[in-house]
């Protein structure tokens, strides 16, 4: 991420996302993890960001059983140790405690609201820089564009755009092998550059959490597209991918 001397090695993604054997029936999900050279500023001083990311990821409903066990072991310990400070930081606005009845007299309590998007983006930018170094053997010079594909958006255009981006990424990455020794916890893929020089990476966490990162190398101009210009202007716009149709501003 910078030109400062490396004084340690950093896990990418953070080590705390990988369950400890004692919390997962003895299975070792911490073997053969990715590490990259790091300065102090971008490793030990961001410990709080790593814990924030762990609480944010492991608490989401809909992922695999590893996420579930991580949530009720390591994450619970971290929350208790921090007097719920970590939990308060995870959701910045509109935190609502709700209860879901799974079956008679068996409930699951959960919290929903607006996450700290800026901090999540920063966490995944760190990871993306590290993965680029690991995958290509050099530091990335340019801009990153993080898309948190696992979040649920309320607005029609936002939800439709999310689906379009996920489907487009699936096409670009379908022939690319996943990389990662513990794929139930984490793996990544890189797509080939497009004609303009942009390229894409997909990060998959706990089976169901997908984060997309667009890499815009230095010297590559900002992307422009007539369709997105119409969409932003409020004009009814339709994108197509094969037989799939994505309509924006339907009431315009």
Number of C-alpha atoms within 10 A of each C-alpha: 15 13 8 11 10 16 12 14 16 21 18 20 24 21 17 18 26 24 23 18 12 11 16 15 9 10 12 14 20 17 10 9 16 19 18 17 16 21 18 15 12 18 20 14 11 14 13 11 17 19 20 23 21 24 24 20 22 23 20 19 12 13 18 16 13 18 26 17 16 24 22 13 15 20 27 16 12 19 16 12 11 11 11 12 13 22 20 13 15 24 18 13 13 11 15 12 10 10 11 10 10 9 8 6 6 8 11 10 9 14 14 13 13 14 17 15 13 8 15 18 18 13 19 23 18 17 18 26 20 25 26 17 16 16 13 9 11 12 15 20 14 11 14 18 14 19 18 18 19 17 15 11 13 8 8 13 17 13 15 16 16 19 14 19 13 19 14 12 16 14 12 18 18 11 10 14 12 17 14 15 15 16 15 19 22 23 19 21 20 22 20 13 13 10 7 11 15 17 17 20 22 23 23 20 23 25 17 16 21 18 20 24 22 18 23 22 15 11 9 13 11 9 9 8 7 8 14 15 12 15 16 14 11 14 16 15 18 15 14 10 11 6 5 9 11 15 16 22 16 13 7 8
